[in-house]
C-alpha cells in the first residue's frame, strides 16, 4: 500500500512541476511551440552509416530527384503497364538492359524505372531482386 502511495505521490509531483513550469513560461511570453526541423537528406555524398539502409538508396529520396537514364530510353514506352502484361520478348528487352548496366548501378536503375512509372516484368522480378539483395549483402560484408 505504501508503494502505491509513493508512486502516486511521485506522479503528482511531476504533474505539478510541469504545470508550474508551463505557467512560468507563459508569464515570460514563451508561447510559441518548439519546432524540430526535418532531417536533411544528403543526396550528393556517401552514406552516413547511421541507418540500417542508406538513405541514398531509399525510395523516399527518389521523390527528390529526377530519374537517371542508363541508355534505356526505349523502355519508356512501357510506362504505366502492369507487370503481368509483358511478353517474353519485352521481358528480354528489360533483361538486356539490366545485364548491360554495371553491377553497382543496378539498384539505381531499378529506382529509375520506378521513378519513371515503369514496372519490371514479372518474369524478371525474382532475378533482379536476387541480384540486388546479393549486391547489398556483399556491400555490407565488405
C-alpha positions in Angstrom: 0.0 0.0 0.0 2.8 2.4 0.8 4.4 1.7 -2.5 1.2 2.7 -4.4 1.0 5.9 -2.3 4.7 6.7 -3.1 4.2 6.0 -6.8 1.1 8.3 -6.9 2.9 11.0 -5.0 5.8 10.9 -7.5 3.4 11.2 -10.4 1.6 14.1 -8.7 4.9 15.8 -8.1 5.9 15.7 -11.7 2.4 16.8 -12.9 2.6 19.8 -10.5 6.2 20.6 -11.6 5.1 20.6 -15.3 2.1 22.9 -14.6 4.3 25.3 -12.7 6.9 25.3 -15.5 4.2 26.0 -18.1 2.7 28.8 -16.0 6.2 30.5 -15.6 6.9 30.1 -19.4 3.6 31.7 -20.3 4.2 34.7 -18.0 7.6 35.2 -19.7 5.8 35.2 -23.1 7.2 31.9 -24.4 4.1 30.7 -26.0 5.4 29.6 -29.4 5.8 25.8 -29.7 9.2 24.3 -30.3 9.6 23.0 -33.8 12.1 20.4 -34.8 13.4 20.8 -38.4 13.1 17.7 -40.6 16.2 15.7 -41.1 18.3 16.6 -44.1 18.8 14.0 -46.8 22.3 14.2 -48.3 21.9 13.1 -51.9 25.3 14.2 -53.0 27.7 12.3 -50.7 28.0 8.8 -49.4 26.1 7.1 -46.6 26.5 8.4 -43.1 26.3 4.9 -41.6 23.7 5.9 -39.0 20.9 4.0 -40.7 20.4 0.3 -41.5 19.5 1.2 -45.1 21.4 4.0 -46.7 19.1 7.0 -47.4 20.8 7.4 -50.7 19.2 4.0 -51.8 15.8 4.6 -50.2 12.7 5.1 -52.2 11.8 8.3 -50.2 14.9 10.0 -51.6 13.7 9.1 -55.1 10.9 11.7 -54.9 13.5 14.5 -54.5 15.5 13.8 -57.7 14.9 13.4 -61.4 15.1 9.9 -62.9 18.5 8.8 -64.2 18.7 7.2 -67.6 21.1 4.3 -68.4 20.8 4.3 -72.2 17.4 2.7 -71.7 15.1 5.4 -73.1 13.4 2.7 -75.2 11.8 1.3 -72.0 9.8 4.5 -71.5 7.2 3.0 -73.9 6.3 0.5 -71.1 5.3 3.3 -68.6 2.1 2.6 -66.7 1.9 -1.0 -67.9 1.0 -3.8 -65.5 4.0 -6.1 -64.7 2.0 -9.2 -65.6 1.3 -8.0 -69.2 4.7 -8.3 -70.7 5.5 -10.8 -73.4 8.7 -12.9 -73.3 10.3 -10.7 -75.9 9.5 -7.5 -74.0 10.9 -9.1 -70.8 14.1 -9.8 -72.8 14.4 -6.1 -73.6 14.5 -5.4 -69.9 16.9 -8.3 -69.2 19.3 -7.0 -71.9 19.4 -3.5 -70.3 19.7 -5.0 -66.8 22.8 -7.0 -67.7 24.4 -4.2 -69.6 24.2 -1.9 -66.5 27.2 -2.0 -64.2 26.6 -4.2 -61.1 26.9 -1.3 -58.6 24.4 0.8 -60.7 21.7 -1.9 -60.8 19.8 -0.6 -57.7 19.8 2.9 -59.2 18.5 1.5 -62.5 15.6 -0.2 -60.7 14.9 3.0 -58.8 15.0 5.0 -62.1 12.4 2.6 -63.5 10.1 3.2 -60.5 10.5 6.9 -60.8 9.5 6.8 -64.5 6.4 4.7 -63.8 7.8 1.6 -65.4 7.1 -1.8 -63.8 9.6 -4.6 -64.1 8.1 -7.7 -65.9 7.1 -10.5 -63.6 9.4 -12.8 -65.5 12.4 -10.6 -64.4 11.5 -9.6 -60.8 12.9 -12.6 -59.0 16.1 -12.4 -60.9 16.6 -8.6 -60.2 15.6 -8.9 -56.6 18.0 -11.8 -56.0 20.9 -9.9 -57.7 20.2 -6.6 -55.8 20.0 -8.4 -52.5 23.3 -10.2 -53.2 24.9 -6.9 -54.1 23.7 -5.3 -50.8 24.8 -8.3 -48.7 28.2 -8.2 -50.4 28.5 -4.5 -49.7 27.6 -5.0 -46.0 30.3 -7.7 -45.6 33.0 -5.8 -47.5 
